[in-house]
Amino acid sequence: MTISYNWLSEYLPEKIDPEKLSKILTSIGLEVESLETYQNIKGGLEGIVVGEVLTCEPHPGADKLKLTTVNIGQDTALNIVCGAPNVAAGQKVLVATVGTTLYNKEGEPLTIKKAKIRGEESFGMLCAEDELGIGESHEGILVLPSDTKVGTPAASLFPIYTDFLYEIGLTPNRMDAQSHMGVARDVTAYLTRHNSGSFKIKTPSVNSFKPDSQEISIDIQILNPELCPRYAGLVITGLTVAPSPDWLQQKLRAIGQRPINNIVDITNFILHETGQPLHAFDLLAVKGNQIQVKTLEKGYSFETLDGKIRTLSEEDLMICNSEVPMCMAGVFGGKQSGVKDSTTAIFLESAVFNPVSIRKTSVRHGLRTDAATRFEKGVDISNVIYVLKRAAMMIKEIAGGQISSAIKDVYPAPKEKTHVALKYHYLKKLSGKNYHQDTILDVLEALGFEKIKEGMDEVWVAVPYSKPDISLPADIVEEILRIDGLDNIDIPSSITITPAIDANGLKEDLREKLAGFLVGRGFNEIMTNSITDSKYYSAETLQSVVKMINNLSADLDVMRPSMIETGLESLAYNINRKNENLQFFEFGKTYSTTGVGKYFEKEHLAIYITGKDHEDTWREKGSAYTIYQAKGLAYSLLQLCGFSQIKFQVQPDTGLIEVSADKKKLIEIQLVASSKREQFGIKAPVYFIDLDFGTLISLKENKKITYKEVSKYPTVYRDLALVLDSNVHYEQIQEVIRKTNLPLLKSTRLFDVFENEKLGKGKKSMAINFAFLDEQKTLTDKEIDQMMTKLISGFEKQLQAEIRK
C-alpha cells in the first residue's frame, strides 16, 4: 500500500522527518518496504533553463533539421540542432543543457550529451511539453511568453510538487491501516507512548455539515441485510462535473491514482483518506427515487463501467433502482448509472457490505478494485456517516451545488462492540515485558479502545469498530507491543529451551541427500506452483482433480494431478529464452479426490531433462540425452538410498519404464509424448523421471545401511559374451543371474552390445562382466569356473543363449 508523506502529515499532531517516520512505521508493524522521493515532473526540471533563439537556419545535411544559436544567459550562445517544425528566431524556449537528464511519460531517462548530428555539433536540446513531462504535446517545442527572462530555471516557472512515498507491506489483518488516517492513528499512538504527552490525530471536522434543503427523498431498502448491514446516502443537486483542482489531482497522482473528474476524484480521495469506499450515482439513473440492495437471479446480464457485459451469479449483491441494477455492490459501478460530464445531480452512497460476499464477487468476475479490497477485509461500520458528510462538504466546495436531502441511514441491526478482557500477568507472559498499568491504558485509548472496567490484574476494553480482527487477549497484547515498538522488546539474558525430537528427520535428510547428489550432477532445483491450468488435462483426468473454489485467475483453477505439466512450463520458459540444455528437479506434491471431503496428496521427486548431456566445448561436443542415461540416473538414486535389488520393467503398450526396489514400484521413466510437449511449444525430446518420494520414505524407514570393511582378498573378474535373440532384454539376464543364487557373485556389468549379420538373423551379442569375491579367502580358478558354468547353463536353458567364443 502506498502512503504519501505530505498527505499523512496533515493528520499528525507534529511534523516528523520522513526518515524518522519510516522507522516509526516499521517499528509499529507497518513495515516500510521502500521510501522514494516523488515529483510530479520527474527530475524536477533540473538543468532546464529559459533560452532565446538568436538564429535559425536550415541544416545543410538534412531537410527537416534546423541549426540554431540559443542564448541561455551565458557568455557564449549554444549551437543546437533542432528538428521541431515550429522553431524560429526570437522565440523564448526551454533548453536542456548538456548533462541534463530528461524523463519521458514512461519514466525512462534520457541524458543530454554533446553530439554531432549530420556533421553539425549540438550542445543541448530544445524541448517539447512531453519531453519535459509537463504536458502531452509533441507537435513542436514549447514556446514561452516573449517577456520571460533568459536564464530563468524552468523549475521556477512550473511548480514542482514534491513528496515522499512509503510502500508499506501491509498484513491482511490490518484493515484499519488501509488509509492515511488509519496510519496516522497508529503514529499518533506511538507519539503518545514515547513522547510523554497525549497526542490526538487531526481529524477533518464535519460539524458544519447541514442539508441545504430536503426537497428530494430517496427510499432505501436493504433486502439482504446479512450481506449489507448498513447503507446510507444523500442527494446533491446543481453541481458541475469538471476537472479537479490541482491540489487534489497532485495528491491522487502521487499515490498512483489517475484523476478522472471532481466527483470521482473526491470519492477516491475519501477512500485513501479514511479507508471507506464511496460511490456516486447519476441521480437520473435512480429510477423511482428508490435504492434496493439485493441479489438477482442467476444469469442476469449487467454492463459495468468498463463497457463489459458480465453475467451475474445469484450470490452477487447489487445496488438497484426500482427497475434495474445500477452497481455491483462494493466492487464496480454500472455503465448507465455512472457520473458523466453532463451530470448535475448525484446520489452519494456510503455503506458496509459483507466481506465474504464482496470477495466472492470480486474474484468471480476478476474485478480487483480498491473498493473491493477494502470491503473484503472489513471497514469501520461506525464511520459511514462521517465520511458521507466529509465527501458531501468537499463536493459542495469543489463542484458547487447544494445538499438537497437529509442523510438516509438504514442500519437494521446496530453492531455491538466486541469486549475483551486482558490480564496483566498474561501480557507479561506473552510479551516478556513488564508494563505499567497506566501505560497499557494510554496505548489502548490512543488506539481507540474504550475502557469498560478495571480490576487488580485485568482490564476490560471495548474494541473500536475500525479493528474487526481483534477478539482475543493475544490480539490486545499485539497492539500494545506494536505501539511500544517491536524493536523495544526486551532480550532476556538467558533462554531456557527443551530439546525437540525431530520425528521427520529421515525425510528431510533423504531430501537433502538426493538434492545434493543431483546438484552435483549438474541439475538445478526448481519450485513450481501446485495450482495449475485445467486445460492441460483430459476429461478423464479432470474427474478426480481437486478444483479451486476461489481461483485467483482463470488459468490457475485446479490442484495439479501430476508433476509433469508444471515442469514443462519451466522448460518452455527457458527454451523460449534460448536456454535449451536443461536438467531440472523438484520436490513437490500432486493432489486428487474421490469425492467431497476425500482428498489425497502424494509426494514426488520429479526430474525433467532435455537437450544435450553437456554443453559443447573445444574438446568435444555434447550429445543428445538418451533413455539409457535416464535409467542410469534412476538406478544411481536408488543405490544412493541403500537399495541393491533394483528391477526395471518396460510397459510394452506405453513404453513407460517402471523401476522397483524391495518389490515396490518407486520410479517411472518416460519420454514425454509429443502431443504433451506441443501443449507447451516444446519441440526437443523431454525425459521425465517421477520418483514416489512418499513410498521411498516408508521403505527407507525400515532399511539400515551397515558398513563393511574393505576385503583384503582380491576380486576376480570374468567376461562372458552371450549370443541371444534380439528381443531379449538385459533385465531378463539379471533375472537368470538372481535365480542362479551365487552368494560370491558381487556385481555384474553390461559393457558391450553388438549386432551383425554374422551372428545370425534376429541375433545380438551382449558382453557382461562378472565380479566374484570371497571375503574369507582367495578364490581359485576351479571355484570360479564352477560358478561360471552354472551361469552359462542358466543362460542356455532359460534364454537359449549361445556362448560367443
Secondary structure, 3 states (H helix, E strand, C coil): CEEEHHHHHCCCCCCCCHHHHHHHHHHCCCCEEEEEEEECCCCCCCCEEEEEEEEEEECCCCCCCEEEEEECCCCCCEEEEECCCCCCCCCEEEEECCCCEEECCCCCEEECCCEEECCEEECCEECCHHHHCCCCCCCCCCEECCCCCCCCEHHHCCCCCEEEEEEECCCCCCHHHCCHHHHHHHHHHHHHHHCCCCCCCCCCCCCCCCCCCCCCCCEEEECCCCCCCEEEEEEEECCCCCCCCHHHHHHHHHCCCCCCCHHHHHHHHHHHHHCCCEEEEEHHHCHHHEEEEEECCCCCEEEECCCCEEECCCCCEEEECCCCEEEECCCEEECCCCCCCCCCEEEEEEEECCHHHHHHHHHHCCCCCHHHHHHCCCCCHHHHHHHHHHHHHHHHHHHCCEECCCCEEECCCCCCCCEEEEEHHHHHHHHCCCCCHHHHHHHHHHCCCEEEEECCCEEEEECCCCCCCCCCHHHHHHHHHHHHCHHHCCCCCCCCCCCCCCCCHHHHHHHHHHHHHHHHCCCEECCCCCEECHHHCCHHHHCCCCECCCCCECCECEECCCCHHHHHHHHHHHHCCCCCCEEEEEEEEEEEEEECCEEEEEEEEEEEEECECCCCCCCCCCCECCHHHHHHHHHHHHHHCCCCCEEEEECCCCCCEEEEECCEEEEEEEECCHHHHHCCCCCCCEEEEEEEHHHHHHHHHCCCCCCCCCCCCCCEEEEEEEEEECCCCHHHHHHHHHHHCCCCEEEEEEEEEECCHHHCCCEEEEEEEEEECCCCCCCCHHHHHHHHHHHHHHHHHHHCCEECC
